[in-house]
Amino acid sequence: QGQLDESGGGLVQAGSSLRLSCAASGRNISDYNMAWYRQAPGKEREIVASISWSGANINYATYSVKHRFTIIRDNAKNTLYLQMNSLEPEDTAMYYCNSAYHNGPYYFNWGTGAQVTVSS
């Protein structure tokens, strides 16, 4: 099972930008469709954005996220990124990365996540 290490979170004001990183080890992300997930307090974990193993297919969960966030994969660095612009208080959550397969297994152990807190 691969390991994931998320970083880049922080406390920012609304309208700010953050770039999250997810460094993988033990498995190559190039073999998997990957995604960013988030879990807000008291809510279920939800997918934010996904990218196919080749990078050819990218999907965002909502219209709002699609026009503010960008998911990027660097297979050479075995790292997944999430560029987040125009952050809103509703984006406050713990952010995680992992593989992305409908009803499929997760091929990496969950990391500890990156906390993003957006103040209004």
N, C-alpha and C positions, 0 to 999 in steps of 0.2 A: 504494500500500500504506500502510495506517495504521501509526501508531507507538503504543507502549504504554510507560508508565512506572509501574512498581510501587514502592510505598513502604509503610512502616509496620511492617516486620519488626523483630526484635530478639532479645535473649537474655533469656528469662524463666524463672521457676520453674514447675514443674508446678502446675496449678490457676489460673494467671494467664490474662488475656485480652489479645488484640491485635486491632487493626482494620487490615486491609490495604486500601490504595487502589490503584486502577489507572486512571490518567488517560490517556485516548486523545486522539490528534490525527491529522489527515489523513483520518479517516473518522468517521462518527457511530456510536456503539455502538447507537443506537436502531434501526439497520437490521439488526442481527445478534443471533442467539442468542449468549450469551457464557458463559464458564466460567472458573473458577479451576482451575489445575493445580498439581501439586507434584512435585518430584523429590528423593528422598532420595539420599544418597551410595551409589553402587553399584547403584542401582535405576533402572528405567524411569520416565519421566514418566507420571503418572497423573492422571486427572481427579478433582477434589474435589467440585465443585458446578457446576451449570449453571442458567441462567435464560434463558427465551425472550425474544425481542425485545420482547414486550409486557409481560413480567413475570408473565404468567399461569401459566406452567409453570416450576416449580423442581424440580430433582432433586439429590439428594446421593448420593455414591458408596457410602457405607456407613451402617449404622445408627448407628455411633458419631459420625460426622461430622454426620449429620442432627440429632442431639440436642445438638450443641455449637456448630455453625457456622451462620451465616446469610449467604447471598449476597444482595446488594442492588445494584440499579442505579439510578443517577440520570442519566437521559438528558439532563436540562437542563444538568448539569455534565459530561456526556460521561465519566462516571466509574463504575467498578465497584468494589464494596467486598466484603470478606469479614470479617465479625465472627466472631472465634474465641474461644470461652469454654472454661473448664476444660481448658486445653491439657495435653497429655500428651507425654512424651518421644518417643513414636512419631510425633508431628506434626512433628518436626524435619525440615526440608526447605527447598529453595528453592521459593518460590511464584511462579507466573506466571499471567497472564490472557491470554486470546485468544478468538477466536470458537469456537463449538462446533457442529460439524455432523458427523454420523456419516460417516466416510470422506470427508469433504469437505475443501476447502482451508481454510487459515487465512487470514483476511482482513487480519490485522495482522502486522507484523513482530514477532518475539518481543522482549520487553524484557529487561533484565538481571536481573529478578526481585527478590524480597524474601526475604532469609534469615530464617527463623524457627528459633530454637534453644531447645529446652525442656529445662531441667535437672531432674533428679529430686530 
